[in-house]
Every structure is written in structure tokens, then in C-alpha cells.
Amino acid sequence: MKGYRVLLGNLQDATWYEEIPVTRINFSHYLNGPGKCDISTSPNPAENNIRNKISTDYIKPGRSTIYIEKDGIIVGAYILWELFVIYPSNRLRLIGEGLWSYFRRRIIEDTVTHTNTDQFVVAKGLIDTALAKTGGSIVGLSTTSTSTSSGVNVDRSYYNYQRRFVGEAVEDLADRDGGFDFEITSKWVAGSSPPTISNEYHQYYPRKGTLAEVVFDLDANLTKISWQQKAQKFVNKLYMVGAGSASDTTLVQSTNIDSFAEGYPLLEHKLVKKDISKESTLTEYSTRELNKRDQLYEVLTLEVDPRSVETRLGAFQTGDLARVKAGRGFISLDKYYRIMSYDVWVNEGANDERIALNMSTVEATE
């Protein structure tokens, strides 16, 4: 299927069992998120032994992994969370989420306090502690190559009575003014025998990605473009409500007065983070959120030509900044956007491969 292979593995370590026959593949990557996959196997179970392996616990949601390979490169790694059988079509669907979804199902059960500590150390510590718990390690996930120096220090306390999710805590730490990007990468270990997959957690400051050489051009390598401007989420004054009650509530606000001169009226919004009691920390979140919201929200979706050298799978990654050119009809664009996510669809029957990217303005991600 156009150079694709789908491999099933064991969630408890980095081993994989074998390739399975598939007819359709859909997978996605999200910046600072897990992404998803939805895979359909061969529709005739009588011609392969997958049926027996399902009945013998070979393929089980919550304990199996799905690796997607193209042309010898791992392009997606997922945890199998759902198995879906359709009869009489005899179609088996394997539905999963990226490896990061595991940490959205892990709890911080011991109190942890950091004072004036690099944010990378805090995040890595949360991951390391989760992996060190009995039964807590998955896919041989390593943090040994994870950067521990961003130059941004924070104060953080995670109390045992809060029972916060590990994934939520890291995502919150990353999604603030002065925050960072993160991901889990998967690749073949060169020269390993039998072939082994390496999975690693990485952190990036100030952001992941590069200034991509590719230009997404409607006259060259785009097959479809969808562009929207939305003001439903436009905010120029943001209130952030923190810990406490009544008059003791921690409260900060951020305002963009420049938007008044641009013709916008006062548009307000409120967000609540009751686990934060420190005003400076709450201000970091308020500033970050206002930076996202004090502008028209642009929704840009591109479908690219997967056969083009410029836009084939692997020519870009989430986090990259790329120039988009489109001058057709009502659309007139020539500016840089950031790749926030992308989806890939492969259909063996139609001999078809599609790639769609979701992009955001650079300003909205700073």
C-alpha cells in the first residue's frame, strides 16, 4: 500500500509482533497532543490468522501498540484503545491515540514541589516519576536524551490531594507565556537485530519545528484550500480566576488596548484555574491566552499533493513555519503559518493517498 506497513506491538515494551494486512489507514499528528489512528484490516478473516490472535489476547485494547511505517520510516506510533468489528462486511477497525494519550491516564499521587526550577526539569520529572511506578513503563520510553535546560524557571506544586493527571500537568506547564513544545518520537534503531523501535520523550524551547523550505502554493502543490476568519473567540480583556474563595480569590487580568484603536469594542472573557494560587503564575497563563485570542481566529486547512517532493509525507512536521501562497477567487494569501496538525488517509482499494494540514497564524502561537 504505497510503501506503508502497519505493525502490532506490545505496550509494555518496545517489541512488535508482526505486520498486519490493511485496506485503509487514517492517522494524525498534533502539536503537543497525542494524535489518532483508525485502521481497517483485510475484510476476509478466513484468509489470515488475525481472528485467532484476537481470541488469544494477541490484539487487545489498552495493551497493544500500533506502529505505522512508510518507506522504512516510522511515521506514527499509537496505543490501541478500541477494537471495532463490523459484520457482515467482516471489517475489523483498530482505533488508537498517540503514545502521549497514556499520560492523560496517569495520576500524580505524591506531592511534588519545585521552587525556581527549570520548566524542563519539572516536566521531565513528572514523566520520569510516572514511568518509574510499578507497571508504569511503556514502549521502553526513554527520557535520557530529553533536554533539561530551557532557561525559564518556574515555581510549581502538585499536591497529592489534587490527583492531577500527568498529561494535563505537563500540557498546562507548556501552554503558558514562556512555555514550550514537546513530543514523543519513534524510530527504528539502526543496525538492531531483531529490528527494534526506540521511543523517546523530547522538549523544545521556545518551540518545536523549523522554518520550512517548502512553500505551500495553490499553483504548484496544493489540491485544496479552506480558509476562515472567525471572531467568536476574539477577546481583548481576559480575566483569570485562580485559587481561593470570595475576596481571597487570586485574580489577574490582561488587556490589549491596541485593538480598540483598530476598531474593536471591549470584548471580555473569563477562565478558571483553581489549582493556581500564585499571581505571577496565573499571569503567565493569562498573557498566553490573551495572545491567542486578541486577534481574528484563522482556520486554514490545506490538502497537499502527496506525490510532490515538496509536500510528500516527511517533508514537514508539526511546529514548522511554512509560507502559504494562494490567490484565487476570494482567497488572497501570502504569509507564514505554523503547522499545528496533519492527517493522512490511505485507501488501498482506491489506490489513494491524501494529506491535510491544519495551520495557524504565527502570531497566535507565539
N, C-alpha and C positions, 0 to 999 in steps of 0.2 A: 504494500500500500504506500506507494510514493516514498519508499525508504523508511517507513515507520515500523516500529515494533512496540508491542505492549508486553511488559514483563510483570509477573506477580511475585511478591516477596513477603518477607516476614517482618512485621512491625517491631518486634523485639530486638532485631539486629539488622545488619546491613545486607543479609543474604537475600537472594532472589531465587525463585524456583525455576521458572521456565517462561517462554513466550506463549501467549495465547492468541488464537485466531480471532480477528475482529473485523467488523464491517463498517463501523462508524466510530469516530473519535471526536470528542469535543473537550478542549481543555483551555484553561485561562491562567494568567499570571496577574497578580495585583501588587502594586507597590505597598509595602508594609502590611500585607494581608496574605491569606492562605491560597486564594485561587481555588478553582474547582475542576473536576473532570467528570465526564459522562461518556461511558464507553459501551458499545453494543458488540457482543460476540457473534461468532458464526451462528446462523439461525438453525443449524441442524445438529443437535446434540448427539445424534446417533453416529456421526462421523468423527467425533473427537471424544476424549475422555474427561472433559470438564465436568460433566454431570456427576461422575463418580467422585471427583475431587471435592465438589461442593458437599456431597453427602458424607464425606470422610473428614470434614473440617479443614480441608485444604484451603478453601476460599471462604473466609468468614469476616463480616464487617466488624471493625474495631480491633482486628488483629492481623490484617493483611495490608500490604502496600502495593501501589500501582506505579510503575515507572514507565514513562513514555520516552522512547528513543527515536531520533531521526538521524539517518546517515551516520550512525555510530556515536552520536552525542545525546546525553540525557537532556531532554527539553522539558521534562515535568516529573515531579515526584509527589505522590498523593497518598493519603490514608483512605482505605476503603471503608466507608461508613454505611453504605446501603447497597443491598443486592436486590434486584428487581427482575422478576421473571414474568413474561407475557406469553400466554397460551391462547389460541393455537399457533401463533406465529413462531413460537419457540425461540423468542428473542430474550437473551439474558443481558441485563444492563448492570454495569458496575459504576456506582456513583461515589465520588470521593471529594475530599478537600485537601489542600496542600498541607505539608508537614506542620506548618505553623498552627493549624487547627488543633493540634494536640495540646498546645499550651493554653488554648482557650478552654480546656477541660481539666486544667491543673490548678490547684489551690495553694495560696501562700498560707501555711498553717502555723508558722513560727514567727514571732515578732522580729522584724529586721529594721534597724535604724542606721541611716547614713548621714553624716554631717560633713558638709563641704567636700563631697566626694564626686569624682568624675562620673558623669551620667553613664558612660560606657561601662564603668565598673559596677554601677548599680544594676544595669540591665543584665550584664553577663552573670552577675551574682544570682539574680533571680532564676536565670536559665540553669546555671550550674546546680543550684540547690534542688530544683525540680528534677533534674536528671539523676541526682545522687540518691533520691529516695528509693526505697526498696520497690523494685518493679517499675521505676520511673524512667529508665533509659530507653530510648527508641532509636532505631535505624543506625546504631553506632554513632549518633550525633555528637560531633566534636565542637568544642569552643576554643581549642588550643591556638587557632590562628585568628581568633577574634580580637580586634583592636580594643584596647582598654584606655585609650587616650584621645579624647575629643577636645580637651581644653575648656570644657564647660562643666563647672562644678555645681552640684545641687545638694539640697537637704531633703531627705525622704525618710518617712517612717511607714512601715507596713505592719499593722498590728494584727495579732493572731485572731482577735475577735471580729475583725473585718472580713476574714476569709475571702480575700480578693483573688480573682483569677490571675494567674501568672501572665497570660497573654494580654489581658486588659491592662495590667500594671505597666508592662513594657510599652504597649501601644500608647497609653496615656503619657508616659515619660517621653516618648518620641514625638508625640503630636502636640508640641508647645513651642513657643517662641524660643529659638536656640536649640531645638530638638534635633533629631537625627533620623536616618533611614536604616532599615535592617532587612535581612532576608536569610533564608536557608538555601544553600546551593547544593546541587547533587551532580556528581560526575564519576566517570569510570576512573579507577586507579590504574595509572599507566603500568603496563607490564605485569599486572597481578594475575595469578593463576590459582584457582579459577577466577574468572573476571569478577572484580569486587567494586561495589559502589561506595563512594565516600560522600557523606552528608555533613555539612558544616554550617554553623551559625555565624553571620557576619554583620558588622555595624559600620555605618558610613556617616561622616560629618564633613560639611554641613548637609550633604545629600548624596544619594547614590546616582550613578549614571554619568554620562559624559555629553559633551557637545557633539551630537552625532553628525557624521559626514553626509548621511542620507538627507535628501530633500524630498519630502512627500509632495509630489507635483501632479495635479489633476491632468496635465497634458502628457505625463510620462508614465507614472507607475501607480496611480490611484484608479480604482474601478468605481468607487462610490464615495460620496462625502455627505455628511449630515452635520449642520451647524445650527445651534440655537443660542439665543441670548435670553436669560431669564432673570427677573428681578424679584421673584417671590421670596428669595432668601437675602435680599440686599439689606444690610444693616450698617448704620453709621454711628450708633451708640449701643454698646454692649455691656450689660450688667452680668457679673459673675458672682454667684452666691456660693459661699463656702461653708465651713463647719460652724457650729454654734446654733443658738436659737434666740428668737426675739431680738433685743437690742445688742446681744453679744455675737450675732452672726457676722462672720467675716464676709465683707462685701467690697468688691472693686468694680471699677467701670473704665471703659476705654471709648474714646470718641474720635472720629475722623471729621474735623470741621471743614477740610478741603472740599468734601462732597457737597457742602451747602453752596459753595461758590460755583460748583458745577451744575447746580440747578435741582439737586435732590432735597426733599424735605427731611425733617428729622424722622428716622426710622429706627426703632429700638427693638432689642431682643434680650432675653434673659436665659442664662444657662446655669445649671446647678452642679456643683462638685462638693458634696457634703463631707467628703473624706479629707479635704484640704483646709487646714486652719491657718497656714502661713500666708500673709498677704502678698509677699513677693512672688511666691509660687503661683498663687491664684492669678496674679497679674500676668505671668508668663503665658498662662492658658488664655486669658482674656485678649492679650495682644495677638496671639496666634490666630484665634478665632475671628477677631475683627479683620485681620489681614486677609482672611479667606472670604469674608462676607461683605467688605466695603467696596464692592465692585459688582458689575453685572456678571452673573454666573454664565460662563460659556460652556456649552456642551458640544464637543467636537468629536465625531466618530468617523473614522476612515476605514475603508476597505482597500487593502493594498494588493498588488499583483504578486502572488507567491512565487511566480516564475522569474521575476526580476531579480537581478543580482543585488540591487539596492534595497529591495523590500522583502526578500525571502526571510524565512524564519532563521533567526540567529544574527541578522544584520542590525538588530536593535534590541534593546532591553528596557524594562520598566525603569523609570528615572531619567532616561535620556532626554536631552533637549534637542528638538528637531524642527527644522524650518518647514512650514506648510505653505504651499502656493496653490491658490485656486481662484480663478477669475472666470466665472461662468454664471450667467443669469443674475440672480440676486446675491450671489456669493462673491466677495472680493477680499481675499486673504493673502497676506504675505508677511508672516511673523513667526516667532518661535513659540512652540508649545512643548509641554512636558508629557511624556508617555506615562500615564497612570496605571493602565492595564491593557491587556490584549487577549483576544480569544482566537482559537484555532479550531476549524472544523475540517475533518477529513472524511469523505464518503467514498468507500471502495466501489460501490455499485455505480455511482455516477462519475467515478474517476475524477473527483473534485476536491480541491483544497482551497479553503478561504481563510483569510486572516483579517481581523478587525481590531483597530486600536481606538482606545478612548484616551483623549488628551485634554489637558487643562492649561490655561494660561500660565506663563512663568510667574507672574505676579501673585497668583492665587496659591502658589506652592512655596513661596519664599518665607 
